[in-house]
Amino acid sequence: MVAEEFDLARTRELYNLINKLDKIEKALVLLYIEEKSHEEISQIIGIPRANVAVKLFRIKEKLKQMSQNQN
């Protein structure tokens, strides 16, 4: 029960942070969460596949930093 509440709180926190990203960053993350491949994301967003990996890495780092700043 406690673990489920913790997971729910962490999920809420993550989605609150995602909502603070710009449109492209948010789209990339949401597609990633939907388990789209880098190739699929590149086609949907219209950026090169190599850029998808770099952008996702930077967005993950940004989300980590945003989370640390909240705590």
C-alpha atoms as one frame of an Amber mdcrd trajectory, in Angstrom:
protein
   0.000   0.000   0.000   2.727   2.472   0.966   4.788   1.517  -2.093   1.775
   2.078  -4.358   1.185   5.528  -2.841   4.866   6.369  -3.317   4.746   5.236
  -6.952   1.605   7.288  -7.565   3.207  10.371  -5.995   6.367   9.930  -8.099
   4.293   9.482 -11.253   2.318  12.645 -10.484   5.551  14.546  -9.842   7.023
  13.331 -13.134   3.972  14.375 -15.158   3.909  17.775 -13.412   7.538  18.276
 -14.441   6.838  17.095 -17.995   4.058  19.685 -18.251   6.673  22.401 -17.614
   8.686  21.390 -20.701   8.278  23.156 -24.044   6.077  21.579 -26.732   8.798
  19.648 -28.552  10.411  18.349 -25.357   7.023  17.297 -24.023   6.144  15.515
 -27.278   9.476  13.673 -27.296   9.063  12.484 -23.710   5.456  11.406 -24.149
   6.320   9.440 -27.282   9.226   7.861 -25.402   6.892   6.928 -22.534   4.591
   5.330 -25.118   7.600   3.149 -26.016   8.001   4.509 -29.541  11.365   3.756
 -31.127  13.815   6.548 -31.886  13.045   6.002 -35.571   9.290   6.378 -34.974
   9.821   9.486 -32.855  12.058  11.041 -35.515   9.397  10.492 -38.169   6.582
  11.859 -35.996   8.490  14.926 -34.763  10.397  15.492 -37.992  13.939  15.513
 -36.641  16.880  13.213 -37.455  16.975   9.941 -35.504  20.393  10.777 -34.027
  18.955  13.986 -32.588  16.189  12.058 -30.841  18.666  10.218 -28.609  20.572
  13.406 -27.787  17.413  15.381 -27.061  15.965  12.606 -24.884  19.196  12.423
 -22.893  19.176  16.197 -22.348  15.493  16.192 -21.414  16.057  13.407 -18.863
  18.889  15.424 -17.330  16.671  18.517 -17.293  13.865  16.605 -15.560  16.324
  15.275 -12.950  17.541  18.815 -12.285  13.986  20.151 -12.069  13.098  17.379
  -9.607  16.134  18.114  -7.427  15.307  21.830  -7.401  11.803  21.062  -6.122
  13.147  19.078  -3.163
